[in-house]
Amino acid sequence: MSVPKNQAAWLVKAGSPLELGDATMPTAGSGELVIKNAAIAINPLDFHMQDSGVFIQQWPAIFGCDIAGEVYEAAKDVTRFKPGDRVIGYVAQEIDLLESKYPKLILPLFNRHAISLTSGRPQDGAFALYTVIPADKAAVLPNEISFTDGVVVPFALEAAVCALSLKKSGVAMPGVATPALGLPYPSIRDVPSAGKTLVVYGGSSSVGSMAIQIATAAGIHVIAISGAHNFYFCKRCGAARVFDHKDTSLAGKVIEAIRESDSEFIGIFDAISTPETYANDITILEQLDGGHLACVHPPPPATDLPGNVRSGMIFAVNDVVTPVWKDYVTPALQSGKLQCLPPPFIVGKGLKHIQSALEKSKAGVSAMKLVVEL
Ligand SMILES: NC(=O)c1ccc[n+]([C@@H]2O[C@H](COP(=O)([O-])OP(=O)(O)OC[C@H]3O[C@@H](n4cnc5c(N)ncnc54)[C@H](OP(=O)(O)O)[C@@H]3O)[C@@H](O)[C@H]2O)c1
């Protein structure tokens, strides 16, 4: 069989538009899959990487995190997948894997995992026709679900489970811990109430809406904060109550709803993490005698936080997510328990559309995932 030609959308230097060009056809190392991509999704991290070159170790670079497509090659030691399987996956590479294969790589890592380009390997970027992913960060996509729908799941899922299920705090970046909410994994079955309430700030964002889905599938009572136009969307994800982030009495209303929930207040997952959201987080946590504050960017300094607050920042790559990838994602997608939300907005078909998708992402989206079909 002749080897197919690979192509990619390359970043040649920080701040420049992507350039289409040939790329080496990757092969699957131990524990890996080569995927023939059918759709890729855009995340805010991508335009930050394009603008500043953050995380990029080797130029020119291929980046991007979310893929859906068919398994082209599975490593011999991979038993869960075979060529031709329809899958979704996340390009994150485990540092252990990389170190054993590339002992000379210098990985400026914050924890024991790497995200795509910290590996320095172009084949780990999503913005190509073929991409390498670890089998532990992939799941079979049921036939009834299109690639463009399924591709909204991977990065958001990894981030949500990292925010909710880590039991022991680790290091997100120097001087910043990861949150350790220690919540149970989502279940395919209907589980009884866990008697716990979590606030998800940014419930209509990609990561926030996935956190609502994952938490409610673990029996957690979720109170969400989003734009007023996205209340129905947050409820569709599973939120019991939703409040408008523009409401000037937001913190008071959320505090009242938490008290009315008559269950243990765990804390807040702030999927937005700006000075404005931190001000409300602090008011809520102050009034409720503390709790967790899990953030997507570095949390406020401890001196600004009320006592009894355990704060941290997620680093959305961790093997705590592996059981969810292995045991939950496929049956949950099949049964409809895990929905492909927020819905995709298909920017175009072909690698050439990734640049305009990145520009749209930078301009901002609402309850929507930007997707490019390949
Ligand atoms: N640390 C990590 O490992 C990690 C991993 C993944 C993502 N992130 C970060 O997490 C953030 C979210 O990523 P994403 O992909 O989920 O973003 P996204 O889907 O692009 O976020 C868009 C949403 O943000 C909501 N939003 C904006 N300002 C808000 C506010 N003040 N209050 C409540 N909601 C607000 C909007 O809600 P409305 O339209 O309803 O107003 C919109 O639906 C990004 O900053 C990303 O870089 C970090």
The ligand as a Gaussian input file, in Angstrom:
#p B3LYP/6-31G(d) Opt

LIG

0 1
 N       -5.683000      25.851000      32.075000
 C       -6.087000      24.974000      31.144000
 O       -5.579000      23.844000      31.071000
 C       -7.182000      25.359000      30.195000
 C       -7.787000      24.364000      29.402000
 C       -8.824000      24.722000      28.550000
 C       -9.238000      26.045000      28.479000
 N       -8.597000      26.989000      29.231000
 C       -9.065000      28.379000      29.205000
 O      -10.430000      28.353000      29.635000
 C      -11.143000      29.446000      29.068000
 C      -12.422000      28.915000      28.449000
 O      -12.124000      28.142000      27.299000
 P      -13.329000      27.685000      26.369000
 O      -12.770000      27.008000      25.188000
 O      -14.319000      26.998000      27.213000
 O      -13.889000      29.123000      25.961000
 P      -15.090000      29.555000      24.978000
 O      -16.022000      28.427000      24.745000
 O      -14.471000      30.202000      23.800000
 O      -15.797000      30.688000      25.882000
 C      -16.842000      31.427000      25.348000
 C      -17.876000      31.650000      26.429000
 O      -17.356000      32.456000      27.470000
 C      -18.475000      32.978000      28.151000
 N      -18.125000      34.148000      28.965000
 C      -17.354000      35.195000      28.613000
 N      -17.283000      36.074000      29.635000
 C      -18.048000      35.569000      30.650000
 C      -18.361000      36.005000      31.964000
 N      -17.913000      37.155000      32.449000
 N      -19.135000      35.214000      32.727000
 C      -19.613000      34.039000      32.261000
 N      -19.368000      33.577000      31.023000
 C      -18.582000      34.328000      30.230000
 C      -19.436000      33.360000      27.032000
 O      -20.707000      33.267000      27.609000
 P      -22.042000      33.996000      27.056000
 O      -21.954000      33.987000      25.562000
 O      -23.126000      33.120000      27.605000
 O      -22.042000      35.377000      27.623000
 C      -19.123000      32.304000      25.945000
 O      -20.151000      31.330000      25.800000
 C      -10.184000      30.097000      28.050000
 O       -9.592000      31.223000      28.666000
 C       -9.131000      29.008000      27.825000
 O       -7.904000      29.543000      27.405000
 C       -7.602000      26.670000      30.092000

